[in-house]
Amino acid sequence: MIRYTLKCDQDHHFESWFQSAAAYDALERGGHLGCETCGSRNITKAVMAPRVRPSEQKHAQLPVLSEPAGEKEQALEALRKKVEDTSDYVGENFTKEARAMHLGDKPERSIYGEARLDQAKELIEEGVPLMPLPFRPKQKLS
C-alpha cells in the first residue's frame, strides 16, 4: 500500500491510500479520482515530504504543526457535519426515496444521497424539493 497526498485544481489537499503506484496511475488515467471536498476530478499528486519516524523520545518532543483550514473550508465542513448529523444517507436510493416521500408513500424526513443529473432534473420537474450539496457524500453504505 502507498499513501499519496493529493490536491485538486481548487487547491484542496487530502490523502488517500492506493494498492500501488500503478494502481494510482490507472485510477488517475480513468478519471476515477475526485476531491473529497469539492468533487473536482482534476487531481494531481501534491508535493510530499518523506515520512521519517524519529525515536519515541524525540517524537514526544516534536510539536504538532497543522495549517488551519481556510474560512470557506471550515464552513463547508460545518455544513457537511450538520447534514450528516441531521439527515439519513440513502446513497443511490436518493431518487426513489425523495419521490416516495413527495408522493406520500413514505413519511417525510431529511435525506441526502446521490443522483445523476438527469434524475435530479426529473425530480425538480415533478416538484420534489431538493438541492445539490457543495460536497460529495462520504460513502456510508456498501
N, C-alpha and C positions, 0 to 999 in steps of 0.2 A: 504494500500500500504506500501511496505517496500523497502528501498534503501540499496543495498549492494555495497561495494567496492570489485571489483573482480580483479583477476590477472591471467595472463596466464603463461605457462611454460617458456616464453621468458621474464618474469618479467615486462610486460606491465600492468599498473594499469588503471582501468576505473570503472565507476559507472553505475548501472542500477537499474531500479525500477521493482518490482515484486508484483503481487497481494497479495502474502502471502509467508511465509517461505516454505510451502508445494508446492506452485507453482514453486518456485526456485528449490526445490529438484527434482520435476518431470522433469523440463527442463534440469537439470544437468544430471539426470539418462538417459534421452533420447538422450543426446548428442546434444542438440539444442542451447547450449551457445557457442559463438565464440568471440574471441578477436577482438575489433574494429580496432586495429592497424595492426595486422599480420594475423588474421583469424584463429589462433590456436584454436582447440576445447578442449584443456587441460586447463580447467578453474577451479579455486578454489576461495573461499572467502578469501579476504585479511584481515589482522588484522585491526580492525576499533576501533576508539575511540567513546564513546557515544557522541551524539550530545546534548550539553547543551547550551541553549541560555542565554547569560548574559543580564543584563538590557541594555536598549538602551544607557545609558550614558557610561557604561563600554564597550559595544560593539564598540562604536565610538573610544575608546582609544586603542583598541587592534590592533596590526599591522597585516597585511595580510602576512602570510608566505606561500610561494609556492616554491617547489623544481623545478628548471628549468628542462625541458626535456633534455635528452641526445642529443648529436650531431646527432646520427642516427635517433632518433625520430623526431627531428626538420626537418631534410632533408626529411623524409618520409611525414611529414605533409605539407611541402612546395610542394612536388610532388603532393600530393592529391589536394591541393588548385589549383595548375596550371591545373591539369586535369579537375577538376570541373569547373574552370573559362573559359577554352578554348574548352571544349567538351560538347556534348549533351549526357545526360544519357538516354539510351534506355532500361535499365532493361533487362528483359528476352527476349526481341526482338533483342538482340545483333547479334545473328547468322543470322537472317533474314535480318536485316539492313546492316550488313557487306557484306553479299553475294550480295544483291541488288546493293550496291554501286560498288562492284567489277565487276559485270556483266554490269554495265552502266545503270541499270534500275532506279537508283536514283542518284542525284548529290552527289559527294564526300564531306564529312565533317568529322570532328573529332568526334568520338563517343566512349563511354565506357558503359559497362553493364555487364551482367552475362551470362555465357555459361558453360555447362557441359564440362568435359574433352573430351568426345567423339565428341562433337560438335566443339570444338576448333581444334581438330586433323583433322576433315573433312575440316574445313576452310583452315587450313595450307596446306593440300594435294591439295586443289583447287587453291592454290597460293594467297589466301587472306592474305594481310599483317596484322598481329596482334601481340600483346604481352600481357602476363599476367601482371596484376598490382600487386605490392607488398602490397596491402591493399584491404580490402573488401569495395565495394562501399557503401556509405550511401544510405539508401532507399529514393528515391525521388519520386517514382511513387507508386500508390496504387495498 
